[in-house]
Amino acid sequence: MTTKLQEINKLIRILAERRKYLETRYYSSECLAKIEVEARSDPVDLAQCEQRLEEDKNHSDAGESELRKVCLALDYWRDRLNKGMYSLIGVCGHEIERDRLGVLPYTLVCAHCAGAKVPIISR
């Protein structure tokens, strides 16, 4: 049986691999630096970033949008791991379904909250 710690570490590995793939596929080093700064210096909290990125479906560059989501998710899961929080609780306050994470490893909300557009609680 897989422990929650192992699940989070696996999720971080998947996200890191996806990030590397997106970086090498879509971006020059100059563009990568800009995206990295934007993702880390945005004053909006993670929940609002996640909602904004989900609503930005018509963005002209899908690769950039996905890379930002991956960066946010990596930061979120690494932060939880560093704090000793080993559950798969998303920014919505509910556990994110493992099947959902298998399909959308960068998601930070459960399926119910994503579908219902439930306001994200701040933690």
N, C-alpha and C positions, 0 to 999 in steps of 0.2 A: 504494500500500500504506500502510495506517495504521500509524504508529509506536506503540509502547507508551505514550509520553508523551501522544500524541493520544488514545489509548484511555482513559487515566486522566482526562484533562481532560474528555472527553465524559461519562464516568461521573459525575464531580463535577457537571457541568452538569445531568445527568438527575436526580441526587439532590437538588440544590438546587431544581430546579423542582418535584419531588415534595414536598419539604419545604414550599415556599411554598404549594402547593395544599392540603396537609393542614392547614397552619396556618390558612389562610383558611376552609377548609371546616368544620373541627371545633372550633376553639378560640377562646376569648376571650383577650385579651392577658394577663389575670391567670393563666389556666391555662397559657398558653404559657411564661410566666416560670418557673412551677413545674417544668414538664417540662424546660426548658432546664437549670435548676439540678440537677435529679436526674440527667439524662443526663451532665452534666459532672463532678459531684462524687461519683459513685458510686465507692467504693474498689475495687470488683471490676474486674478487668481486662477489656478488650474481648472477649476470647474467652469468658469466663464470662458476660458480659452477653448476648452473642449466643446462647449456649446457653440461658440463662434465658428470653430473649424467645421463642426458638423453642418452648420447652416450655410457654409461657404461651398456648396456643391457645384456652383457654376464657375468656380475659380479656374482661370485659364491654364494653370499648371498643376495638374493633379499630383505630380511627383513632389512638388514643394509642399503642398497641403499635407500629403501623407508623411513626409519627413518631419514636419512640425509636430504632427500628432505622435509620431514615434518618439521624438525628443521629449515631449511632455510626459508621455507614458513612462519612459525610462527614468526620468527625474522623479516621478511620483512613486514608482515601485522601489527604486533605490532608496528614496527617503524613508518609506515605510520599513524597508528591510533594516536600514541603519537605526531606526527607532525601536526595533524589535517587534514590529507589528507584522505578523505572519499570516494574516487572513487576507482573502481576496476581496476586501471591502473597497468599493469604488468611492468616488467623490460624492455620490448620491447618498451614501450611508448604508447601502445594501450590498450584499455579496454579489459579485459579478459571476454569472454562470460560466462554468469551465468550457462548455461548448461555444459560447459567445467569444470567449478569449481565444479559442482555437481558430475562429474565423477572423476576428478583429482583435489581434493581440494588443493594439494600441488604444482600445476603448477604455474609458475610465468610469462608465456608468453601466448599471445593469440593464437588461433588455426592457423591463417594465418602465423604468424611468426614461430610457431613450425613446421608447414608443409613445409614452404619455406626455412627453415634454414637461415632466415634473420639475418644479424649481429645485435647484441643487442647494442642499444645506451647506453652510460653511462650518468647517470643523476646526 
